[in-house]
Amino acid sequence: MRIIITGASSGLGEALALHYAQASNSLVLIARRSQKLEAVASQCMALGAKVEMIVADVSDFDLMKSIGEKLADSQIDRIILNAGISVGHSGGVTPFEDFYRLFKTNFLSVHALLEPIIPKLIAQKSGEVVFISSLASLLSMPTSVAYSASKRALNAYAEGLRYQLKPYGIDVMTILPGFIDSEMTQKNRFKMPFLLSTQAGVKKITDAIASKKHFYPFPLRFYLMIRIALLLPQSLRDKIVNFTNYKKGS
Ligand SMILES: NC(=O)c1ccc[n+]([C@@H]2O[C@H](COP(=O)([O-])OP(=O)(O)OC[C@H]3O[C@@H](n4cnc5c(N)ncnc54)[C@H](OP(=O)(O)O)[C@@H]3O)[C@@H](O)[C@H]2O)c1
């Protein structure tokens, strides 16, 4: 299989690359930090995979479009849109610059890369597009408004794309992890409920991809808590969210 992974230099992206690193797979790994990406690429090659490494910033849209065009020259079996950033805010108004950076990286970059790839998938009449969203897209907290908004936009994009590509036999999957141990969460100073190791997180993600789950939130207990919270009357939900936020110390 030819598998493209964005954000492959650390965390989930790195672990996904290593999971798929085997002789039958050809991997395309994308991220900005060249040394980290090289280290991941070498490990994948040692495990038998063919690897193409692309050092690039996904928020450079023109670059993403040209990379997408080149990648579409050959068969694409699976593309995992994983690159992402989070910016926490302890309170007050979210600076516009943070909103812009989060939307560029977590959301707009996705279509810049996919625009030239989608016609290729349609012509192939096969392929899988996997979005790494977040449980934070389902319930927006006052401290992560911009992150949640960028991931909720991603969910809406993925939903529409799924309907669009379904008739061509292309699977579009949205994975919504809770807290996973990675560089992203290591900087968090608050308690992270149901925190999973990177390995446990990647096992859940790769199992979901293998069984072509089109919408996969996990861990289940955390997802159910969010679903229940969303069913509550708004006034009660306001109280719970404010209490949780107070406990975070913000
Ligand atoms: N960890 C969690 O609890 C959690 C929960 C839900 C969802 N997620 C999502 O999972 C995905 C992976 O995050 P992670 O937890 O594995 O964090 P991570 O270790 O910080 O990994 C983020 C990856 O994205 C890449 N990236 C970030 N900005 C980029 C840019 N502008 N251009 C290219 N690559 C970029 C980083 O590579 P470079 O810095 O080398 O560019 C890195 O490889 C993200 O989309 C995140 O939102 C994480």
The ligand as an ORCA input file, in Angstrom:
! r2SCAN-3c Opt
* xyz 0 1
  N      -2.478     14.109     21.909
  C      -3.779     14.240     22.095
  O      -4.279     14.176     23.223
  C      -4.680     14.442     20.929
  C      -6.062     14.316     21.143
  C      -6.931     14.499     20.084
  C      -6.434     14.785     18.823
  N      -5.085     14.912     18.636
  C      -4.614     15.235     17.296
  O      -3.666     14.277     16.902
  C      -2.797     14.871     15.918
  C      -1.358     14.523     16.272
  O      -1.009     15.151     17.499
  P      -0.024     14.520     18.558
  O      -0.770     14.365     19.822
  O       0.668     13.355     17.971
  O       0.969     15.754     18.793
  P       2.480     16.021     18.369
  O       3.383     14.977     18.902
  O       2.707     17.439     18.737
  O       2.469     15.839     16.783
  C       2.011     16.825     15.905
  C       2.583     16.527     14.541
  O       2.049     17.501     13.627
  C       3.124     18.086     12.922
  N       2.832     19.456     12.582
  C       2.365     20.443     13.390
  N       2.278     21.586     12.714
  C       2.712     21.329     11.450
  C       2.903     22.125     10.306
  N       2.592     23.429     10.283
  N       3.380     21.536      9.180
  C       3.688     20.219      9.180
  N       3.537     19.403     10.234
  C       3.061     19.976     11.363
  C       4.315     18.005     13.874
  O       5.518     17.978     13.116
  P       6.578     19.188     13.013
  O       6.509     19.971     14.284
  O       7.863     18.478     12.788
  O       6.122     19.964     11.820
  C       4.091     16.640     14.507
  O       4.623     15.635     13.694
  C      -3.107     16.358     15.912
  O      -3.935     16.677     14.836
  C      -3.874     16.562     17.216
  O      -4.746     17.665     17.152
  C      -4.207     14.739     19.660
*
